[in-house]
Every structure is written in C-alpha cells, then in structure tokens.
Amino acid sequence: MADLRMDTDIVAGGREEDKGDQLLPYDLLLEIFSYLPAKMILQLQLLSRPFRRLAADRNFRLLQSQRNLAASGVIIFDPFDGKLDLFLLNHAAGFPPFLVPFLEVVLDVAHLLVSSRGLLFYRHRVGNNFLVVNPACNDTRMIPAPPEGFCPMLYKGLAVKFLDDDDHLKCKYQLVHLRTTSASSSLYQLCLYDSAVGEWIVDDRQVDLGTPYLKMSNLVVFKGSIFIASSFSSRVAAIDTSTRLVDFLQMPDSVSPGDRIKVAVWDEASGERSWLCLVHYNNRSGKFTLWRWLKGSIWVKFSEVVVGRRCGNKMYGFTLCDGGTMNGMLLIFDNTNQAYSYSFKLQQFTELETKTGIYCLRFLAYSNSLQPC
C-alpha cells in the first residue's frame, strides 16, 4: 500500500511539539478527505503538495463526488437568450471561481441541457456534438452526436444516469435521449450513450408515447425505467429500458388538463429515502402537491405547499433538488419575475436574488464536485 507523507501543518495542526513528518496510509487519506467539499480541497492544493496529489487522483475525485451529492446552488437561466444567474445554497460547498463568465462563454456556442454531480452537459449549436464540462477542475470531454435522424433537441432532451453499483471507482454514466421519428409523430426511438464504451446505441424499436408534444427537458431515469411527463396531455409515461414496454401511469384525480406537472426523484443525501415523485402545480389554487409513486399501484400524496398568497398564482419553471443536511429537499420555482426556494424540512420560503429579470426560467441544481468527465 502506498503512503503519502503529510506535512504537520495539515495532520497535526502545525503545533511546535508535533514538528516532523507523519505517515498516513494513502487509502485512508482518500477515505477521510473525500468528505471535504471541492471548494476546500481546491484551496488546500494551493498550499500543499499532498493535497495537489489528492486533487489529481482520479479515484479520490470519484469518491469525493459520490460523497458530495447535495446541490451547492442553482443555475438560473433563460434557454432562449442565454441570460443566467446563480443562487448559492451551501456556502461551504460554494461555486467554482469565475463560473458565471465561464457559462456565458460556453452558452454562446452550445445549449446547456442538464447538470449532474458537478458535470454540465451541453450540445453544440453547430454539429450537434455534446460537451461535458467540470468547471471546478477545468475538465472537458467531447461526445459525438447521436446517429443521424430527426432530432430537434436544441436546449432540451437529455437525462444522465451514473452507474455506481458495480464499481464505484470507475467513472461510468449513461446519457439517455428520446429521438422523434418526425416532427408530428408520437413515435420515438431510444438513444443510449455509454461513457465506458464511448458510443451511442439507437434501438430500432419505436415506442408510442401518445403525443409529439412531450417536454423533453423533463426526462428522468429511475430504477431501470425512463419517465417523462407531459402537461399538455396530463400524463406520465414510463419506458422500461430492457423491454421497451411503455406504461402510462394513472394520474391523481386532482390533476386537470392545463395543470403543470413534472417527474423528479426525491433523493436526499442521507440515502434513506429515494422514490419517484410527481410535482403538480394547480394554477387555480396556487398550490404545489407532491405525490410518491408506489410501483404497480397509485400516486400517494405526501406533501402540499400553498404558494399563491405569497408568490402569486402564475408559475413558470420549477424543480426539486437536494439542499443538503441543513435544508433537506428543496422546491425551486418562479412566478412572474421572482424565484423562490421552499425547504420541506424547515417549512420555509427563501427568495432567490436574481438579476436576470426574465419570465421563462429554467433551474438546474449544481453540485460543486471533483467528478471526472
């Protein structure tokens, strides 16, 4: 087993009586320091050779990203004109330095699609190749475009699934995209990209999702199925990734045509609770209702949040994210010109200060981590 010689100002706090070197097993250091936020590790590497070695170790970066899954903050942006802002949720985790100017430069040439574990996934405006970026480490990876076909993705239509079950020390993930067969067709093809293999797989089988007007920005991968919600048709479709069978989940009686719905995964950092969640907003009552799906059964209501009197009834974008141990799960949403977060754990609202001044917001939860691309 390799050893890493740590300076006394790190291991022993720099006390005079502890002068000298102390040896710690390198694997033990990986384990201990992987719980630190990326912000602290990147600061410490400027002061210490051992931390520079840690920050460059791929296994350490994977462990650190898996133990820092809660959102550091929220990226607030308008997918049409590229205006964006940031809201910090966890000051200890922070944002990478110069994140806003970095995002502004990339958004000039690519569409921001999704954020997961500190990685930002873009699609180039020209050529349709994908770009994966970790702004904290200044890492990038180019992914080729899916095979040719009618594919009107632009700034939406991608889901990411990390594969940790078999080997947590390998950076493996899948990209999932549903490709339409024509502009007015309800038939879709499933496209999967495996980062370990480095290529797209397009299934020749077509799945009928009942409408061509699906909100592709709301793709969710959960326990072997792909879920996608449509406010237009008030339905949630589930596609089994193995059999390609499609199941339409019966909606709660309170969901009416024209109501806003989204699917999400309720997944707290503690790992104690993880389930598929339906987020339903009723414009008439100004109320969010959250439902848990019991597989093969029904939606069970587990939370309600009335926001109309506080925030106004007209709602645009909303999303769920893990706000960490202190905040618990958060509902992020906006009305006409103001964004808010609501902590289910603390049962309190927070105004998100934003300079965008726009009316059609998208929210992406961002985790500041060392995750390799």
PyMOL commands that set and color helices and strands:
alter all, ss='L'
color gray80, all
select helices_A, chain A and resi 8-11+16-18+26-33+38-44+49-56+58-66+99-107+216-218+308-311+324-327
alter helices_A, ss='H'
color red, helices_A
select strands_A, chain A and resi 3-6+22-25+73-77+84-88+110-116+119-124+130-134+139-143+159-162+173-180+187-194+199-208+219-222+225-230+235-240+246-249+260-267+274-282+287-293+299-306+318-322+329-334+339-343+348-352+362-366
alter strands_A, ss='S'
color yellow, strands_A
deselect
rebuild
show_as cartoon
